[in-house]
Amino acid sequence: MISTMTATKELLPDTRQRILECLKQEGALTAEALGKLLKITSMGARQQLHALERDGLVEHKTKQQEVGRPGYQYGLTSRGDELFPRTYPQMANSLLETVRMLDGEKGIERLFKKRTETLAAQYRHRMANKNLEDQVKELAAIRSEEGYMADWQKVNKNTFRLREKNCAICQIASQCMQACHFELDLFRKVLPHTEITRETHIIQGDQNCTYLIRKK
C-alpha cells in the first residue's frame, strides 16, 4: 500500500521528485552536487530546493568550506522522509497476529487496554480544567493531529457531536474489531461525565465515524 504522503511525492514535478530521491539515497548534498547528479545547473537545483524547503520537505544547514564563504547542504526533513514508502499498517497487523498466536484474544485485549490507558493520560493532560464544550473542541483537535480529520458541533447546551472523516487505524480495525471498541472506550475515559454513543462507523461502510456526546 502506498501511503498518502508517498502519493503526494508522486504529484511533485519530476525534478523535485528526483532531488528528494537523491537526498534519500546520498544524504545531505549541496546544490552544486545535486546539479551534477541530475545534470542540471546548480541554479536550477537551488530553485527547486528552495521550493521544497518552502513546502517543509527539505532543510539546509551551513557547511564550512575549506576556502571561501560557508556553503549550504540540503537534506530531507522528517516530513520529506515520510514521503517514501512505509509499511506501518502491515507491520502493526503482523504484530497483532503474533500477539494473538502467543496469547490469544486476551493478549490482544491487554495490548489495546494498555494503549488506551496511555492515550487517555495524554488526552486528559490536554483537556484538563476545561468545560465540556472546550473539552470536545480539544478532543477534536487532538484527533485531527493524529490523522482522523476530526471536527465537532454543538447540538444543544449539553450535547455535542464529534465527527471523524478519516480512520487513521482503518487497516488495523478491519482486521481487529477490538481497535474500534477501545477507541470508544478512550472517549468515555477522558469524558467520564458524559454518555457517548457511536452513530456512524467507517468500518461498517459509513462515510464518517460520528459520536454523540451527552452530558449526564
N, C-alpha and C positions, 0 to 999 in steps of 0.2 A: 504494500500500500504506500502511495506517495503522500506525504503529509501536505497540509495546506501551505506551509512555509516552502516546501520543495516546489509545489506548483507555482508559487509566487516567483521563484527563481526562473522558472521556465518562461514567464511573461516578460522578463527583463530583456532589453536589447542584447543582441548576440555578443557584442564586445564586453559588456558588463558581466554577462554570464561567464565568459572566458576569463576575465580578470578574477572573479570570485573563485573559479576553479584553480587558477594558477596560485592564488594566495592559499587555498586549501592544501594544495599539493606541495608547494615550495616554502610556505611560511611567509613571514614579512618580507616585502620587497620594495625597492624604490620605484618611482615612476619610470626612470630610465631602464631599469632591469625588466620591468613589465613590458615596456615598449619593445625591447629586443626580443623577448619571448613571444610576443604577439605579432611582431613585425608591423608595428605602428609607431608613430612618432612619440617621443616622451611627452610632448604637449598634449597629444590626443589621449594618452594613457592618464595623464594628470586630470584632464577634464572629466573623464569617466570616473576616476577615483573620487573627485570632488562630489559628483552626483551620488555615488554610492555612500560617501561619508554623510552627505545630507540626509540620506534615507536611513542612516543608522546601521548600515551593513558593514562599513569599513571604518577604521580609525587610524590615525597616524601618530607616530612617535618620532621625536627628534633623534637623529643619529649623528654623532660627532664624526666628522671626516678627518682623515689624517692631514689633509691640506685643504685650506679654504673654509668656507662657511659650513655650518651644520646642515645636513640634509634631512629629508623625511623618509621614513619607512612606513609602508602601509600594511595593515593586517586585518583579518576578519574580527568583527565584534562577535559577542556571543549570539546576537540575533542573526548576523550573517552566517555564522557556523551552523545555526539551526536550519538554514535553507537546504542543507544537504540531507539525504535520506536517513531516516531513523527507523528503528523497529521497536519503539517503546510498547505499542499495544501488543504486538506478538510476544515480546519478552514478558509482559505482565501476564498475559494469558498462559504462557508456558509455566511461569512461576506458580500461578493459581492451580494449574493442573498437577504440578509437583506437590504442592501442599495437600491437595485432595488425595493424591495417591499415598502420601505419607501418613496423614492424619484424618482423612475423610472429611465429611461436611463440617464436623465440629472444628477441625483445623481452619477451614475457610471462615467459619463464624468468628473464631478467635481473632483471626487476622483482620477482618473488617471491623470488629468491635474495637480493637486497639487503634486502628486508623481513625475511627470515628471519635474516640476519646482525644486523640492528639489534635485533630482538626477542631473539635469543639473548644478546646482550651485556647487555640489560636483565634477562633472566631469571637469567643467571649471577651478576649482582651480588646478587640477592636470595637465590640458592641457595648462595652461597659458604660454605665452611667448615662444611658440614653433612654428616651421614652420609646414606646413600641413603634411608633411611626419611623423614628430615626433608626431604630434597630433594623427594621425591614429594609430601609434605604441602604444601610451599611451592609446588610447581608447581600443585597443585590450587587453592590459594588464589589464585595469580596468574590462573589461567584463569577462576576464578569472578568475579574483579574485572573481567575482560574480557567477561563476559556468557555464559560457557559452562556455568554451573551445574555445576561440577565437584566430584566427591568422589573418595575413594580408599579402598582397603582393602589390608590386608596378607594375602597369600595364604599365604606361609610366610616363613622367615627372609630369603631373598634374592629374593623375588618379590612384586610389588605390582600392583595393577590400578587404573588411572586411568579414571574414567567421566565423560563429559561429556553432560549431559542436554539441552543446547541447543547448536545450531550458530550461533554469532554471525556467521558469514560464509556462511550457507546459500545465500542468493541468488547470491552470487558463485561459491561452489563448484559450484552446479548448472549454471552456465554455463562454468566453467573448472576442470576437474579438477586442474590444477596446484596449486590452492589447498590441496587435501587432501594432495597429495604433500608439499608443503612444510611443512604442519602436522606431519606425521610426522617429517620431516627436522629440524624445530625441536626436537622432543623428543629426538631422537638426538644433536643437537649439545650440548644442555645436560645430558644424562645419558650421556656418552661411554663409560662403563664398564659399559654395560648393553646388552642385546638387547631391542628394543621391536617388538612386532607389534600391528597393529590387529586386534581381534577382531570388532567390530561397527562399522557405519558408517551414520550417519543418511542420507547421500545415497543409499545403497543400499536404503533402506527400513527400517532398523533403528530401534528406539526411541532408542538412545543410540549415541555413539561410545565404544568402550572400547579400552583399550590395556593389554596385558600387558607388564610391565617386569621383566626378569630381570637380576640381577647376573651379569656374565661370570665 
